[in-house]
Amino acid sequence: MDLDAETVRNYRKDGFVLLPGFASPEEVTALRKTFVDLFARRAGRKEGCEFDMLGHDEDDEAPVQPQILDPAYYASELRRTPFLANAKSAAASLLGAPPSSTFGHAILKPPGAGVPTPWHQDEAYHRDPNSEFEQVSIWLALQDVTTQSGCLYYLPGSNRGPVLQHHRVGDDPKVHSLECMPGEFDERDAVACPVPAGTAIAHSGRTLHAAGANTSNESRYAYVLAFQLPATRRAEPVAFPWNHDVQTARIERQRRWRHGSGLVVDINRRIGNRVRRVTS
Ligand code: NI
C-alpha cells in the first residue's frame, strides 16, 4: 500500500501514524483464526519463539502476556498475506527506501486483570553496540481495541530524541521486557490510540510506546511486522547495559533446541531467511 505524502510527513514528525482500513475484515478474521490457533498450541515454545514477555516464562505458570516471534515458521500461510505485501510497501514509503529485512511477531493480551506493556523504545533491545539501523513496525489490530482492552500509547516526537535509559522490568534478568526509566519522559504527553479491527499503526524503532492492560473479557490479539533498512556503523559504539545480563527461560530453551533436536531445522531456517532477503 503506497502512502500519501501527509501520512509520511506525520510519521516522520510524530514517530507513529494510524493507517485506517489497512486489512480487510476478511483478512482480519483469517489472521485472528491463525493466531488463536498458534497461541492455543503455544507454537514455537520449545524453540524459544513462544514465551511470556512479562513474566518468568515458566512452563507450569499461566503466561502474563505471551508473544510468538516469527509466527510464519508455524503457519506458512503468513508468508503470502495481503497484509505482508501492503506492510512491505508502506514500510518502503515510511523508511524512504525498500527494507532489506523483516520479521514478524504476535502478542496476546489475555482477558481479565492483565498488566500494561511498559513504556519502551524498540531500539533499546538492539544488542550490537557498533551498528544501528532504522526500523518501522506495522502493528495490526485483529479486533476492535479500546483503552479497556489494551490499546497502544505513543509519545509524539520521541522518535526525534535519543535512545533513553531503560531497565529490565522489575530489574529482573529473567524477564524479557524492557521498561524506560521513569523520569526520562513525561507520560502526560502520551496519546492513546484505540482503533477498530483492521487499522494498523506504524511506529519507528525510536518511538516511545506502551500498551494498556486488557481489563476487558476478550483476548486482545495483535500481529506486528517489523522492517529494517541495512545496518550502518555507528560513529561511536553505544552500550545498552540493560541487555548485558539477560537470563530468560526463552534464551535457555532456544539454546538447548539449537544445539539439540533443532540443529538442522535452525540452519535451514537461517538459509531460508537469507534467500528470502535476496529474492523478495
Ligand atoms: Ni515495542
Residues whose N, C-alpha, C, O or C-beta is under 5 A from the ligand:
A	BS01	NI	D122
